[in-house]
Each structure stands twice: as C-alpha cells, then as structure tokens.
Amino acid sequence: MAGALALVLVFLVGTCWYCLVEGWSWEDAAYMTVITLATVGYGETNPLGSRGRLFTIALILMGVVNIGYIVNRFTQAIIEGYFQQGIKVRQQRRLMESLIGHYIICGFSRTGRQIAKEFQAESVSFVVVDSNMESVQEAESQGYMVYQGDATLDDTLSKVSIQRAVCIVAALPSDAENLYTVLSAKTLNPKIRAIARASTEESLQKLQRGGADTVISPYITGGKRMAAAALRPQVLDFVDGILSGTDRQLYMEEFLLDGDCPFLGQTLQKAKLRSQTGALVLAIRRSDGNLIGGPTGDTILISGDTLICMGTAEQLRGLNQVLAPMNSRQLRRPKHI
C-alpha cells in the first residue's frame, strides 16, 4: 500500500514538472511520466534541456526504486502465503494423525455448534468436519480443531483418524448425508459409536438399519420434552439439571468395568461401592445392551458392564479409583445436576 502511494506521488510530481516547468500540455506531461517510470525506452515527447534531462534521470531512479519495492513486497507476500499455508497443512496433518480416542462432529450447523460446546465443556478431544468454508472459519474462530471436507467420503473420515476415534456424531443438514456418513464410519471402524441426527421418523429407522447406534430426531425429542414439561414438570427440571448443570453439587458419570476391576463376579452388596465411596449406582447396562434400572444388592457385576452412577465430584473420583486401582483412568469432568 505504501509503495503504491509513493508511486502515485512520483507520477504526480513528474507530470507537474513537465507541465509547469517545461511548459508541456497535461497530456504530454502524463505520457512522458508514464513511459519514463515504465522505462520502456521511448524517445522524448518534446525536446528537453539539461535541466529536464537531469530531472528525468531522477524520475527514472525514483520509479525503479518504487516499482522494485512493490514487486518485492508482492513476491514476498505470495511466497510467505504459500509457505505459511504449507506449514499450516502439515501441522494439521500431524495433529490429525496424532488423534486417538477422540470424537468426530460431522457438520457445524446449529446442532453441531451446540454439540461442540458440550464436548468442550466436558474437556473431551474432538474434531469438527464440515465442507462449508464459512462453517470452518466459524469453528476455527472458536478454537476448535476443524477439518474442511465432505464427511460422507471415506477419504475425509480417514484424514481425521476415524480408525482411532471412539464416537462419530453425524449432524449434517441432510438425512441422506448422515446415512452415508454412518455407513462410511462403520465400514472404516466397525467398533465406533455412531450417533446421527434425523429429521423424519422414516429417516430415523433407515439410519438405525444403516448402523447408527443412536438416532436423535430434534422434533420427536422436542415434542416429548414439551409433553413431559406439561405432565411431569418436577421430573423434567431434575433431568434438565443433569443436562444443563444448574446445580454444582451432584454429578453423573458412567464407568466401564474391564478386567482390571477387582469386583467382577461379586454382587453390589458385597462390593460395597456405596459405603466405600458414597456414590449411588443408578443403573447397569450389560454388554448385550440389557439395562438394569435401580439394581439391587444381589445384582452381580460382570466384565463389560457400564455403571451409571451419581454423586459428588469427590465421590465419583473415589469410585473411579476403587473400580480400577491398578489402572486409574482419568475421569473427565462429569455432568453436573
């Protein structure tokens, strides 16, 4: 910008000199200034004396310096932009290749934005995938890890390490795109948990048949919540507290029992989890999908069970240590109610 302004100033100085000092017309003066600055080698428009030629030499030098400065800045901007973009691409590639145990959000619309906020609040590792440049820029402005690409393509999902991800959320605007995304994800990583958004009940069923572990319809879910607000307002307030975190006293978390758990094969009464930690076991999800709500003291703990528990943050941390004393897992920030 400064070089261009300096060049314009030199042009005005040269034109005024030839017009006012040499007595040329404005047209001839402007023409002479242009061919002098451009160093095209044309002859003088009108005869010049010694004074005029000395000024022309100075004008040529000023023009060469300014044009050289502009060309240098322009070339520098192109080269730096090229290398900076290359560095950014390589850094992004290395970052994507290092991802493990992460979540993938496909689509950064209103639904995707809310999911990203929840994931960020839970301090989990996630990456956003969207093909729209504006959405990508919006995600970057909020500090999210983002990859621009079509989430329905296998290549795009491979670039965000789908093979090492634990969950993918298909929140694209189109139900067809969500279906393709789920199919691709399950093909590349059969063990991944797939959650999809559906606009219609028919799409909900197709997504389930396509391999989605959980399908959420905003309209169906919204209708159920409105009905619950009318019929069971206190229950809904309690559930909303779990999701929104309006009370910081109690939290909910889930714990997967693996081979390191010392209580496998024991009953809840014998394990004494409540007396040791103070945390309450609300439900147990068996590995075959069977849900045991309000388990009794006679319920036996089996490898692969997922315990859904409630308690204070300290109680849940204690429960985490009790369930896996030899391999203490990092407890992500639990949902608060």
N, C-alpha and C positions, 0 to 999 in steps of 0.2 A: 504493500500500500504506500509506504513512504517512497519507494523507488518510483512508482508511477506518478506520484505527486511531484517529485523532483523533475521527472522527465517533462511533465506538462509545464512546469515553471521554466525549464530551459527552452522549450518550444516558444513560450510567450516572450521570453527575453530576446530570442533570436528574431522572431517576427517583428517585434517592436524596433529592434535595432535597424534592420534592413528597411523598415518603413519610415521611421522617424529620422534616422541618421543618414542613411544612404538615399532616402527620398524615393523609394520604390513604392509601387502600389501594394495594398494589403495582400492581394492575390499572389503577386510575385514574391513578396516577403515570406508568406507562409509556405509557398512551394520551395523556395530556396532553403528555408529552415528544415523542412522535411527531408529533402534529398541530402542535406548536409548531415543531419542526425542519422539517417539511414546509411550513410557512406556508400551510396550506390555508384558514385564515380561520374555522375553527370557534370557537364560544364556549368559555369556560372550563368545565372539567368540574365544578369546585366553585368557590365564590366565593373570590377572592384579595384579600388586603390590599395595602397599598402595598409592603411588602417583597416579597411574592410576585410582584407585577407587575414590579417592578424586576428581579428575577431572571429573569422570563420574557423581558423585553426583552433582557437579556444572553444568555439562551439562544438567542433568535432570531438575534442577531448572530453568535454562535459557529456556529450551524447554517448560516447563509447563507454565512459565510466558508469553512467546511469543505466544504460541498456545491459552492460555486463553485470551490474548489481542485480537487476531484475531477473536476468536469466539464471544467475547463481542461486537466488532465493527460490525461484520456481523449481529448478532442478533439485535443490536441497529438500524442498517440500515433498516432491514426488518420491525421492529416494528414501527419505525418512518415513514417509507414509507407507511405502512398500515394505520396508524392513520392520516397522512397528507392527504392521498387520501380520507379517510373517511370524514375528515373535509372539504376538497375541494368539495366533492359531496354534503354534507349537506349545505354548503354555496351556491352552485349553485342551489340546490333545493329551498332554501328560496328566493334566488334572482328571480328565475323564477316565484315562487308563488306570489311575490310582484308586478310583472309587470301588468300594466294597461294602456290602451290607446297606446299601442306600435305597432311597425311594425315588421313583420317577413320576413326575407330573406331566402328563401329555395335554397341552392346551392351557393357555394363560388368559382365559376369559374371566368373567366374574366368579365362576365356580373355582377355576384354577387358582385365582388370586387368594380366595379365602382358604383354600387347602394349603397354599404356600405359607400363609400367615400362621395357620395352626401348626404346621410342621416346624416352622421357625420357632414358635413359642415352645415346642416340645424339644428343641435342640437336637433334632434328627438331621442326618445328612440326606439331602435331596437335590435333584437336578430338574429343571424345567425344560421341556421340549415344546417348541412352537415354530411354525413356518412363517408366521407374520412378523415382519421387521419391527413394527410398532410395539407389538407384544413383547418381543425380545428386548427391545430398548427399555420398556417399562420394567421388565423383570430385572434387567441389569441395574437400573436406577435404584431399585430397592435392595440391591446387594445379593441377589440370588444367583446361584450357579445356573447358567442357561445355555442351551444349545439350539441353534436355528436349524430346523429340518422338519421333514414330514414324518410324523410319528407312526404312520401306517407302514412305513418301509422298514424292512429288516436291517438295512444298512444303517439307518438313523438310530435304531434301537441298539445296534451293536456298538455304535460310536459312544453311547452313554453307558456302556458296560452292563447291558441287560442281563448278561450271563451271571453277574455277581450281585445283582440287585435282589432285594427281598420283597419288594412290592412295586407295582405299577398302577397308577391311577389314570384312567382314560376319561378325561374331562373335555373332550373336543366337542364343538358345536353340533356335529352331525352324528347320529346314532350309527350310521354305516361306518364312519371313520373310527368310532370307538370299537366297533365289532372287529374291523380289520386290525386295529392296534392290539386288541386282546388276542386274536388269533396269532399274530406275529410274535407277541411276547411269550405266549405259551409254547410256541414252536421252538423259539430260541432258548427258553428257560422253563421247562415244564413245572419246576418247583416254585416258581414265583407266584406270589399272591396278586391276583388281578381284580381291581375294583373299577367299575365302569359306571358312567352316567347314561341314563336312558330317558328319552322324552315321552315315550308311549309305553303302554303295557305290553304291546306286541314286541317292541324292541327289547324290553326287559327280558322276555322269555327267550328271544334269539341270542341275546348276549350271554344268558345263562347256559344255553346249549353250546355257545361258542367257547365256553371255558372260563367265563368270569366267575370268580369266587363270590363276589358280592356285587349286586347291581342296585344302584340308587336312582330313583326317579324323584326329582325335586317336587313334582306336582303331587304324586302319591304321598310322599313323605310329608309335604306341607299340609296336605289335607288331613292326614292322620294326626299331626300335631295340633292343628286347629280344633279338631274334634276332641282331642284329649284336653285341650285348654278349656273347652266348654264343659266336659263331663267330669274330669279329674284334675282340677287346677293345682291342687297341692302336690300331687304326684308329678305333674309336668314341671312345676317350679323346682322340685327336687332334682329331676332329670336334667333340667336346664342348668342347674348349678354344676352338675358334673361336666357338662359340655363347655360352659362359659367361664367357669371359675370365679364365681362371685363371692365365694367364701374360701379363705385360705387355710382352714383348719383341717379339713379332711381331703383325702386324695383317693384315686382309684388307679390300680395298675394290674397288669397280667404277668404271670410267671410261668414259663415253660419248664416242666420237670424233665430233666435228662438223666443220663447215667451217673452223674456226679451227686445227685440228690440222695442224702442218707435216709430218707423216709419212704423210699419206694417199697411197696408191699405192705406198708403199715396203714392203719386206719387214722382218720383225722384225730380221733380221741387219743390214740397212742402217740401220735406225732406232737400233740400239744402245741400247735403253731400259735393258737390264740393266747395261751398262757405265757409262752416264751416271748412273743413279740407284741401282743395286743392287737395285731391286725386281724380283721374278720374276713373269712373266706365266703364270698357271696355265692359263687358258682364254680363248677368244674366242667371244662369242655374236654371230653375224651378225644383221643387221636382219630377215632372213627367219626367224629362230628357230633356225637351224642352230648347233650347239655344236661348237667345235673344242677338244678337250681336249688339253693338252700341245702347244701349237702349236710347229712347228719354225721354224728361221731363215728358211725360204722362204715362210712364211705372209705374205700381203700384207694390209696394214691398209687397210680400206675405211671410208668415211664411214657412220656408223650402227652400227659395231661397238661392242660393250661388252667392255672388257678386264677380266678378273677377275684381280687381282694380289695378291701377298703381299710383305710386307716390314716393316721397322721404320716407326715413325711418321714419322721424318725422311725415309726413302726414299720413302714414299708421297707426302709433301708435295712432294718434289723431282719425282716423276713427274707429279704434278698440274700443276706449273709448266711442265714440259717439254712436256706434251701440249697445253696451252693457254697459251702465253706471252703472247698479246695480250689474253686474257680469262681471267685466273686465277680459277678457281672456288673458292669456299670449300669446303674439304674437311671434311665432317662427321667427327666422331670415328669412326675405323674400328673394325671388330670386332677384338678382340684375341684371340690364341690363346696 
